Amino acid sequence: MRNLKRMLLGVFILLLVLVILAFVLENQQSISLMFLGWAGPQLPVSLIMVIALLVGMLIGPVLGWFLGRSSSASRKLSG
């Protein structure tokens, strides 16, 4: 049973890597993002998407930690 779970996890990770690889290979067009008059460098769409994903994965937990910490501090003050 343990080996079956490991094998299924390995197959899932392999499929995930193949999907990511297909996404990267299919989205090689270069684009330049503009924000408030500032134009970024020409980068492939896939790279911009991966960067946005990584930034979101960093900001989400930090924001959750910060909000959780501020709400627990307010509970200590009122209680």
N, C-alpha and C positions, 0 to 999 in steps of 0.2 A: 504494500500500500504506500509506503514511504517513497519507494522508487518510482511508483506511478505518479505521485505528486511532483517529484523532481523532474520527471520526464515531461509532464504537462506544463510545468513552469518553464522548462527549457524551450519547448515548442512555442509557447506564448511569447517568450522573449525573442525568439528567432523571427516569428511573424511580425512582431512589433518593429524590429530592426529592419526587416524587409519593407514594411510599409513606409517607414521613415526614409529609407534609401530611395524608394520609388518617388516619394514626395519631393525630395531634394533634386533628383534627376529630372523630374518633370517641370520644375519651377526654377529654371536657370536664367530667365529673363531679368535683365538689370532694370531697376527702377530707382528713382530718387524721391524721397519723401520730403514734403515741405510743411513747415509748421511756423506760423507767425513770421513769415518772410525768410526764414532760415531754410536753406536747401541742404539736405544731407548728401553724402556721397552716393555714387551709383553702386548699389549692392544687389545681389540676386534676391528674388522674392523669398526663396526658402531660407536664406540667411536672416533676413529681417524677421520672418515668422519665428525662427528658432530663438533669436535674441529676445523678441517680445515674450515668448513662452518662458524663457529663463528669468527675465526681469519680473514677470508676474509670479513665478514660483518663489522668488526672493521677497517681493513686496507683500504678498499675501500673508505668509506666516509672521513677518515682522509687524504688519498692521494688526493682525489678530492678537499677537502678544501684547502690543501697545494698548489696544482697546480693552483687552482682558485685564491688564494691569491697572488701567485707570478706573475701570468699573469696580475692581476689588478695593482700590484705595478709597473710592467714594462710599463703599459699603462700610469700611472700617471707620470712616469719619462720622457717618450717620448712626452707627450702631454702637 
